[in-house]
Amino acid sequence: MAIAVIALVLGVLLGAFLLIPRHGKSAHMNKVQSNGNNSKGSKSYSKAEVALHNKRTDCWIIIKDKVYDVTSYVEEHPGGDAILAHAGDDSTEGFYGPQHATRVFDMIDDFYIGDLQK
């Protein structure tokens, strides 16, 4: 009887894991693709152009001379509005700060839209 209960609980947990939408990398990839940014890296942006995208509903950041549209991630950012501190500007220092787990280094690629003009 105990084995049947354990099997049932494990089945329910596994089913929930598979059915509940995750807010991980694949969810962000779908958002980025729906933004129409399918030609990754084919565009370059001036610092002035990036600066225009400086609000919650239109948020671009620069990290190591690469431009990222993180608008779809602003509301999900675990650090709250901290992501907006450098909206439209260089976020390299904050991005590589000690508060970020290493998984963010993989996630950021999903938001890449081009390079910063030199």
N, C-alpha and C positions, 0 to 999 in steps of 0.2 A: 504494500500500500504506500509506504513512504517513497519508494522508488517512482511510483506512478505520479505522486504529487511533485516530486523534484523534476521529473521529466516534463510535466505540465507547466511548471513555473519557468523552466528553461526555455520551453517552446514559446511561451508568451513573451518573455524577454527578447528572444531572438526575433520574433515577429515584430515587436515594437521597434527594435533597432533597425530593421529593414524598412519599415513603413514610415517612421518619423523623419521628416525632412531635416537634413543636416545643414548647418550654416558654415560648412567648411569650404575647402578649396573648390570642389565641384560646383557648389552653389554660386561662388563668386565668378567662376568661369562662365556660367550661363548668363550672369548679369553683364559681364563685360562683352560677351558676344552679342547680346541684345542691344548694346549701345552702338553697334555698328563699327567697332574698332577692330576689324578683321585683318587689316593690313599692318600688322605689328612692325614697328621699326622703320616704316617707309616714310615717315614724316619727321621733320625737325621743327622745333618751336623756339621762338625767341623768349628771353626772360620776361619781356613786356607782355607777350601773348599769354604766357603761363600766369602772370600776375592778375589777369582778368578773371581767372577762375578761382576765386578766393572766398567762397561762401559755402555753407552747408549743402545747398542744392546744386552746387557746381564747384567741385573741389579737385584741383590738380595740385600735385606736389612734385618736387624735384628731389631725386636721390642719386647722388653720384653722376650728375649730368644726364640722367634719364628722366623722362617725364611720365607721370602716372596719373590717370584719372581715377581717383578713389571715391568719387561721389557716391557710388552704390555701397560703399563700405562705411561711410561716416556714421550712420546710425548703429552699426554693429560693432564699432570700435570699442574694445573692452576698456580702453582708457578714457572713454567719454569724449568730451569736446577737445581733448588734448591734440587730436589730429588736426583740428582747425587752427591751432596756434601758428602754423606755418602754411596755411592754405594759400596757394598761388605763389609759393616761395620755396626756398631750399629747406628740406626736412632731413637732410642726411644725418646731421648730428643727433637729432631726436630719434630717428629710425634705428640707429645703431646703439642706442642707449641700453642700459642694463635691464630696463623694464620689459623688453621684448624677448619672447622665447624664440628659439632658432627656427620654428616653423614659419615665422613671418617672412623669413628670407626666401622661402619657396612661394608663399602666398602673393608677394608683391608682384611677381612676374605676371600674374593674371590681370593686373591693372595697367601694364605698360602700354603706352600709346606712341612713344617716339623719343627722340633725343633732343637735348638742349643744344641750340645753336651756339657755336663758340664765337 
